[in-house]
Amino acid sequence: MYKKYTLDNGLRIVTEHIPYVKSISIGVWIEAGSKHENLINNGASHFIEHMLFKGTATRSAKDLADVVDGVGGQINAFTAKECTCYYLKVLDSHYKLAIDILADMIFNSKFDEKDIDRERSVILEELSMYEDSPEDVAHDLLSQSILKDHSLGYPILGTRETLLATTRESLLAHMEKYYIPKNAVISVAGNFEPESLLKEIKEKFGSWKSTETNTYEGKEPNYHFEIVEKVKDIEQTHLCIGFKGIEMGNRELYPLLVVNNILGGSMSSRLFQQIREERGLAYSVYSYPSIYKDGGLLTIYAGMNPSQLEEVCLLIKQEVDTLVGKGITHAELDKAKEQLKGSYILGLESTSSRMTSIGKSELLLAKTYSPKEIIQMIDEIKMDEINGIIKKIFATDSMTVTVVSKQEQKNQVKKALLRK
């Protein structure tokens, strides 16, 4: 049973009481990600996430780690394109400690100049590690290309140039703008006593100053469709094909999930079976949707030997053309629905995943769907909705293709994917 509370300062709290577990997961969600940045401060949200673990006025970075480890807890955080989340999972008896640590990190982090310089080096190494993963490079290159005029296309880590230019003042300015109660959600899932939990949260977060909400104005991206390649000294060729997708909150999301599941979202999908199982042309081939408030993407990925790129592109085009021309069968629809329901329910088996589900939904949609509502929306998907979303997404002349390989292969891609 989900419950929602709003403090006087505008901070939203969403909870799910699970009495049969002995753990509790608590997350502080901030609507601040790379989407809320610009070409000058790109990477600021992720940098701030790192700095909140570097010590507060009363706890050093080691103290934070020691106190969490001392109770057998788990502490972590992540930055995405649209949000940042700091979370703790502990035994239910330690919920006060978890709330105190999160509040201490949000309100009392020091942002010491030496720590900033040290963490800058850490993030630069993180960027180097990412650049050594050509699969990640292909995906990010796709995002930057198809969304090139929108901040959704910015890399979450930032760039070497923006990281080197980051200052204490720029980080604090970004934090002051977005780390405000009306731009935040606290989500809690696990075993707790509601009144005691709320009292503790009010005590630690009730004095959070409420200022004007951030000035980010959402706008739909202008999608750019082109073929982009990057040459790197690697063995495999990494291919990404991106189509315009569906924005968050759109009812068409669920038909899109079904179509994605059938095309490349599972081991029994058409792309996996055709390209890997039957032909042995790629070890990894899959598709997935990216869902944002302002827009979305559907991406197909494959990694293969450079000599097999053209054949893989032809097979992908063949499967997409078959999907557009013949649609799916009722048996595939029923199977995909069961797969989606199963993966969704299995994904809610821990307090951490439930905390994430309700927190992100409340932050970005201002609404929390129950599992029953989600299952119902999946069950209600009709074949005409499937056909509609297929025709809407897969216009084969409206795609962005990125290739990361040891040699130039743009012409092969163009020949295979754009032939009529």
N, C-alpha and C positions, 0 to 999 in steps of 0.2 A: 504494500500500500504506500503510494507516494504522498508526501505532504510538502507544501510550500509555505514559506514564511518570508515576509519582507520587513527588514528593520527600518527604523525611522530615517536612517540615512540613505535608504534605497537599496541596500545590500540584500540580494535574494539568497535564500537558503532552501535547498531541496533535500529531502531525506527519504530513505527507504528503510523501514525497520524490518530486520530479518532476525527474529528471536532465536532461531535454532543454530546460529553460528556463535563462535566465541571471538570473532574479530570485528574490527571496524575500520573502514577506509574513509578518509577525509581528504577532500581536494579543494583547493582554492583556484578558481578559474578566472582568468582575466582576458577580456576580449582585446588582445593586443598580440599581433603576429606580424609576419613580414608584409601582409596586405596593408597594414597601417603605417608603413614606412615610406620613405622616398629615396631617390637616388643618392642622397647625401648621407642619410643615417641607416641605410639598409643593413640589417643584422643587429640593430639595437635591441629588439625584443629578445632574441636569443642570447645576446651578451648579458642583458639584465638577468635572465634566468640563471646564468652561470654565477653572476655576482651575488645572488641571494644565498648561495651556499658558501660564501667566502668569509662568513663571520658577521656577528651582530655586536651591539654595544656590550652585551653580557656573555656571549658565547663565541668562541673561536670556531673556525671551520672544523677543527678536530673535535671540539666539544659537541658540535651538532652531530657529527658522526658517532661519537662515543655514546651519547645519551640515547640515540635511536638504537644502536647496536646493543646497548645495555638492557633494553627491554625486548630484544628480539624483533624489533620492528623493521620496516622498510620505508625509506624516504627516497623520492625521486622527483623529476620534473621533465617536461618536454615543451618545446615551442613548435607550433605549426604555422600555417599560413594565416589562420584567423584567430588563434588564441594561444595562451600560455597557461599551463597547469602545474601547480605544485601539490604534491600529495604524499600522504603518510598512511601506512597500513600497520596497525598494532593490535594487540589483544584488547578486547573491549574495556578492560579495567584501566587501560592507559590512555583513554580518550582525552583527558584533560591535558596530558603532556603533549599529545599530538596537536591539539588546538593551540597551545601555548607556543610550540615551536613554529608552526605556520605563521602565527601572528608576529612573532619575533622576527622572522625572516622578511615578511612583507613590510613591517614598519620600522625595523631597527638595523637593517643591514648597513654596513659601514661604507662600502664603496671606497676603500682605501686605494690611493693612487698606485702603490706598489702591487696590490692585489689585481688591479685593473691591468697593469702592464704584464703581470704574470699570466693572467687569464687570457689576455690577448694572444700570447704565444700559444696557449693551449688550444684556442679556437682556430688559430692559423694552422696548427697541426691537424685539427679535426677537418679543416678544409682540405688539407693535403691528402689526408686519408680518404676523404670522399672523392677527390680527383683521381685517386688511384683505383677507383671502382668505376670502370667504363659503363657498366649498366646504370649506375646512379647518374653518371654524366649524361647519358642518353635521355633519361627521364627528365632531368632538370633542363636540358637543352630544349626538350619539347615544350615544357612549361614556359620557358623564357621566349620561345619563338611564337607559339600560338597566342600567348597573352602578352605580347611585347609592349603594348601601350597601356597595360594595367598593372597595378602593384601586385596582383596575384601571381604575376610572372617573376617577381623578385625571388632570389634564392633566400631560404630561411637563414642560412649562416652568414649572409652578406658576401662581400667580395674582399679581396686583399686590400684594395684601395680604401673601402669604407671602414674596414676593421682598423687599419693603421691610422685613420683620421678620427676614430672614436675617442672622445674625452669623457672625463667624469661628469662634466657639465651637460654634455649632450645626452648621456645615459639618464641622469637625474631629470632632465627636462622631458624626456620621453616617458619616463616613469610617472612623473607628476601629471602628465596629460592623460595617460590611460589607466593608471592604477588608482582608480576611484571607485567607491562602492556601487554606484549605478552602472558601472561597467564590469561588475564582478558577480560571481556566483560561488557559494560554498555548497558542495554536494557531499552527502554523507550516506553510506550504506553499511549496514551491519547490525550488531546487537547494541542497543543503547536505551537509556531511559529518556524519552523525549524532552521532558521539562528540564532535567539536569543538563542535557546536551545544549538546548537553546540558551539556557542561562549562561553557560560557559562561553558560547559563541558571542552572545551579546556583550559579555564582560570584556572579551578580547578584541572584538571587531566593532562594537557599537559606537565607539568614539572616532571611527574612521571618518575623516572629514568628507563631507559631501559637497562637491563642486559641480560646475557645469559638466555635462557629459562630453565625451570627446567629440572632436569636430570632423571625424571621418564621415564622408558622404558616399554611400554605396552607389555604384553605377555598374551597369552590365558591360562586360569587356567587349571590345571590338576584336573578333577572332581573325587571326592572320593565317592563311593557308599557303604553305610553301615547303620546299624541301631544303633541309639544312644538314650539312655534314661536318664532322670534326675528325681530323686525322690524328691518331695516337699510336704509339708503338705497342700494340697489343696483338694477341693471337686471334681472338674472335671478332666478329662484326656484331654490333648491337643496334637493333632496329626498334624505333618507336613510331607508331602511327597514331595520331591524335585527331579526334572528331569533337565538334561542339557537343556538349552534354546538357545536363539538366541541373538547375539550381536547387539549393536546399529548400525544402518545404513544398515543392511542386509534386502534385499527386502522380505525375508521370515517372517519378523516381522508381516506384515499385515495378512497373513494367520494364523499365530500363535494367533493373537488377536481374530480372528474369532473363532478358535477352543477353545480358553480359554473361550470366551463368552458363547459358547454352553455347554461346560463341567461344568464350575462352576463360571462364571463371572457375573451372573445376577440371579434375583429371578426366572426366568423361565428356568434356566439352569438344566441340567440333574441331577447333584449332589444335588442341592437344592431341586428340586422336589422329587427326590427319597428318600433322607435321612431325610430331614426335613418335607416336606409336606405330603408325603405318609406314612412314617414310624414313624415320630416324634422322631427320635433317637438323634437329635442334634439341638440346637438352632442356632448355627453358623456353616456354612459349605460353603466354597468358594474356588476359585482358582484364581491365578494372575501371570502374568509374571514379572520378574525383568530384566531390559534391561541395560547392561553396555557396555562401549567401547570395553572391552576385552572379554566379554562373557555374559552369561545370565542364568536365571533359570526359571522354571515353577513350582509353588508351589501349592499344594492342602492342605487346612487346615480344620480341624473339631474339635469341642470341645464337649465332651459328658460325660455321666456317665461312670466310669471305667468299669462297667459290660458290656457295649455295644461296647467297643473298637473293639473286634474281628468282630462283625457283621458289624460295620461301615467300617472296613478295607475290608471285603469281598465285600460290596456293591461298594466301591470305585474301587476295582480291577475289579469288574464286569462291571462297567461303562467304565473304561479304556479299558478293553478287547473288549467290544462292539464297542467302538470308533475305535480301531485298526482293528477289524474284519469287521465291516460294514460301517464305515465312517459316514458321515452325509448326510442328504437329501438336495435337492435343495431348499426346503422351509426353512429349518433351515439356509442355507447359506444366502438366501435373507433377512431373518429376522435379522440375526446377523449383516449383513452389515448395515441395517437401524439403528439398536441399536448403533453400533459404530459411525456412522455418527451423530446421534442425540446427544449422550453423548459428542462427540468431540465439536460440534458446541455450545451446551449449556454450555460447559466448558469454552468458550471464551467470555462469556457475560460481563465480567468485565475487566477493564484496568489492574488489578493485574494479572489475569490469562493470558492475552495476553503478558504482560511483561515477565512472567515466561516462556511461550511457546517459544518466540523468543530468549530470553536470553540463556536458557539452550541448545536450538538447535544450536545456533551459537557457544557457548562455546565448546560443546562436538563434534559437527559434522562439524563446520565451514560452516554451511549452514542453511538457514531459509526457511522452506516450507510454502507456503501460504495455507490457508484453502481450496482453490480450488484444489491445488495439492494433499493435504491429502485425500480429498473426492474422487478424481480421482483414487488414489492408492487403496482405499477401494473398489470402484466400479469395478476395474479391476481384483479383486481376482477371480481366476478360481478354479474349483473343483479339478483339478489335483494338484494344489498347496496345497490345503487343505489336500489331501490324502498323499502328499509327506511330509508335516510337521508332520502329525500324526505319520507316520512310523519313522520319524527322532527323535521325542521327546519321544514317549512312549514305549521305550524298558523296559519291566517290571522288568528285572533283573538288570537294570541300574538306580537305584533310591537310594536316601538317605532318611531315615525315622527318625524323632526325636519325642520322646514321653516325655511329662512332666506330671507326675502323682504322686499320693500318694503311689503307689505300683509299683513293678517291673512288666512290662507287655511286655517285649521284645519278649518273646517266642510266645505270642498271635499274635503279629504283624507279626512275621516271618511266623507263621503258616498260617495266612490269606492272606498275600500279596505275598508270594513267592511260594505258592502251584501252581503246573502246571495244 
